[in-house]
Every structure is written in structure tokens, then in C-alpha cells.
């Protein structure tokens, strides 16, 4: 079952969203917003990123970091 979600946005933002939706080939603003919401689920949070950096720094200081000549060596 679908529910309606109303947003209060400035007119300029509304126009930009509608234009972006059209330019990217979405049939509706709703389908564009669903797409963006799904993309957002895959993003790492700022907190997770900072924790990852902290862990990497600690590993580096303990000389536990992986030393590779190139990215190919890491994968």
C-alpha cells in the first residue's frame, strides 16, 4: 500500500528536482526520490568513515597496515 509524503521545499528546489528527474529519465519525481533513497542506504555515514580512519591510523602506527606497491596488490 502506498502512502503520500508531502514536502515543503522552496520553489527553486522543487524546479531543480523536477528537472533532474526528467533529465535522468525518470517517469516521475516519486520514482526519482525512491531511487535516491535507495542510493542513500549504501552511503557510509560520517561516523563510520571517521571510525574507519581512526582504525586505519592505529593499524598504521602499529605497523599492521598492508604495504602495497599499487592498488592491484590489494585486490
N, C-alpha and C positions, 0 to 999 in steps of 0.2 A: 504494500500500500504506500502510496506517495503522500508526502506532506509538503506544504508550501512554506518556504522560508523567505521572509521579507528582509531586505537590507536597506538601510538608509545610507546612501552614498551621494557625494557631490555630483552634479550634472556632468562635469568634465570626466570624472572617473567612470561614470556609467557609460558615456560615449566611448571611452577608451576600451572598456571591457567588451562592449558590443562590437567594436571594430576589430579587436584582437580575435574575438570568437569567429567572426566572419572570415578574416584573413587566414586563419589557421584551419578553415574548412569545417567547422562545427556547425551542426544544423540548428543549434540553439545555444543561448547563453547557459542554460541549465546543463547541457552536456559538456560544455567547456568548463564549467565550475566543478562538475563531477570529476573530469579529467585532472584538473589542478589539485583537487582534494586528494586523489589517488597518488599523484606525484609527491605531494607533501608528506604522505605516510612514509615514503622511502628516504626522506631527508634526515640527516643526523642533527640532533639538537645541539645547541651551543654548549650545553653542559656535557654532553657525550664527547664532543670534539675536544673540549678543554681537558677532560679526563684522559682521553687518548693521548693528547700531547704530553700531559704530566707523566703518564706511564712510559711513554717513549723516551722522555728525558731521563727518567730514573733508570731505565734499561741501558741507555747510552752511558750514563755515569758509572754504572756497574760493569761496563764493558760487555753487556749482554745483547747489544744491538747487532743486527745482521749486517755484515760488511759485504757489499756487493759492488762490482765494477759498473754494472748497469742495471736497469730495471729488469731486463731479461733474466738476470741471475736470480731475481727474487720470485719470479713466477715459474 
